[in-house]
Structures are given as C-alpha cells and as structure tokens.
Amino acid sequence: MGDPMRLHNLTAYVRATYSADMRMFPFNAQGDLPAGVHRATLAEILERFGHGAPQRIIVTERLQRVIALAQGTGKLERVFIWGSYVTDKPDPGDIDLFLVMAPDFVSNDYTGATRSVFDSATAERTLGATVFWMNSGAGTEPTVAGFLEQFQIRRDGGRRGIVEVGL
C-alpha cells in the first residue's frame, strides 16, 4: 500500500507549506507571504485576512467597498492586493490595490464614489485605500508584470508576496 512514514512526511510537508485555511502559503519569518503572486477568491481573502483587530476589520470593509465600486463599472478585469493588509500585521493602515480595467474603461465616465476609486488622492482621503489602476489591452502585460514585481518589494528591499483576487 505504500510506505506509511513517507506518507506521514509528505502530509507534514504539505501542512507546513500551505496554510490550513486557504490555498495561500503561510507567512514567512517577516510576517509576509512568500514572494510571488498568490491567487485567491475574495471569500478566501476575507476568511484569511478579514478578522482580528478592529483596524483590520475596518480595512477589510474598505477593501470590499472599493472592489464593489470597481465591479459596478462592469469593466474590472483583475485586482491585486499588496502591503500590510496581506501580512500578519494586526493593524494594517490601509488597503493597497492595483486594478486592471477593460480597454474601453474611461474613469471620467463615472461620478461620485465610483469616480473616487480612480482618483488616487480622493481614494486615499475618502475610501482609505491606495489605488493604482490601468487599462488592459494589447501590449499591456509587460507593464502589469512590472507593477507586480515592484509591489513585491518591501521598504527594506526584501521581497514579499501579493494576492490576486480571483473574480
């Protein structure tokens, strides 16, 4: 039937490598996800990062609001989260997002809270979110890849993981 010790070692390796509550890796010694882009559904992200200290809960509500506003345009293609929210820090200061919108998305076509998502200063002030965004389209994949590489660099120069929200 197979070597039980080998099966035990493999099970222990899998448990040590992957977090128990979702498909993302566990935090490293610095409290970050390992370098790379980790894909998870919004429900999985909320399950892993959306509870704990009151500040984390507030930031989680901001995350949900910004994503809902961007989805309301019907033009949201991809969402990436980086920064303190996707770490083991109990009190993340804000939510850091990178949105990739459809090629025909024009931010000036929207008003109110939806428009504020796509104006960096307004998003920071009114939504408590740092939002970068760009349109997708032919030839934009290298630009997206460049942003994703940059978002993985910590202030001390080390690398950390970021999360792509599966829409």
N, C-alpha and C positions, 0 to 999 in steps of 0.2 A: 504493500500500500504506500510505501514511501517512508523516508526517514523522519520520525516524529521530531527529532531535535532540529533538523533542517527546517521543517515547517514552523516550529516554535521560533527559530531565529528569523525567518522571513516575516512572520507575524510581528515580532518585536521591531524589526526594521521598518515595516510599513507604519506601525503605530508611532514610532519615533520620527518618521519622515513627514507624515501627513497629520494635520490637525484632526481631532476626533469629530469636530462639529461641522466641517465642510471640507471641500477639496483643496483649499489653500494650505500651503506649508505652515508649520508652526513658526513663531517668531525666533529670530536668532538672539545671540547674547546681547545685542544692542537694542532689542525690542522691536526690530523691523522684520518685515517679511524678507525672505532671501531675494536677492536681485532677480529681476525678471518681471514679466507681466503675468499676473495670476488672474484667470478669468473666473467669475462667479456671478450668479444671478443676484439681483437686488435683494431677494429674500435671504439668500445665503450671507450676503454682506451685512444685512441688518441683524441676522442671527449672531454673527461673529463679533461685529463692532458696535452694534446699536444699543447696548445696555451698559449699565455700570454707574459711574459718577454722573451727577446731574448735568454737568457740562457736556459730557459725551452724548447724553440723550438729546440735549438742545441741538448739538451739531448734527446728530442723526436726523432730526426733524428738518433742519436746513437742507441737508442732502436730499431728502425725499421731495422737498418743495422745489428745489432747483431742477431736479430731474423731471418732475411732473410738469413744470412750466416749459422746459425744453421739449418734452414729448408732446405737449399740447400744440406745438407748431406743426406736427406731422412730418418734420424734417430731420429729426435726431437719428443719427446712424450709429454712433459709438460714444461711450462715456468711459473715461479713465479717472481714477481717484488715486491721489498720492498724498504724501505729507503725514502729519501727526494722526490723522483720523485712522489710517490703516497701519497703526503701530499699537504697542501695548500701553502707550501713554494714557493715563486715566482721564486727563482733561485736555483734549485737543482744542486748540484755539479757534480753528475754523475748519472749513471743508475746502479742499483744493481739487478742482475739477478741470478736465480737458474734454471739451465736447467737439465731436466731428459731426458737422451738419451736411445735409444734402447739397449737391452742387448748386441747386436753384434757390437755396435759402438766402433771404435778404433780411438782415436784422431790422432795418428801418421799416419793414412791413408790419412790425408789431409795436404795441404800445403797452403801457402800464408795467406790471410785474414781469410779464414775459420779456418785454424790451430790456428791462433792467438786468436780466441774466446775461445779455450780450454786450453790456457796457461795464467794463472792469471796475471802474470806481464806484458805480452805482450798485453793482452786485456785492462788492465788499461792504459798502455802507448799509444797504437795505436788506440784503439776504445773508450777510455773514459768510460769504463764500468768495474764494478766489477762483475766478472762472477765466480760462483761456479757451478760445474756440477757433475753428477754421472750417471752411467748406471743403468737402471731399471733391474728387474729380480726377480726371486723367492726370497722372504725374504727381499727385499729392502724397502718395505713400512714402516716399523718402522723407518728406517734411514731417509727416506723422511719426515715422520711426525716429527721426532726430529729436522731436519733442519728447517721445517716450524715453529715449536714452537720457536726456537732460533731467527729466523728472525723477530718475532713479538715483541721481547724485545727491547725497546728503550734504549739509553745510560743511561738514568736516572732510569732505572729499570721498568718503566711503560710498558704497552702493547699497541700495535698498530696493525692495520690491514695490510694485504698484499694482493696482487692481483694475481690470477692465470689467465693466458691468455688462453682463450678457442681456441684451434687450430682447 
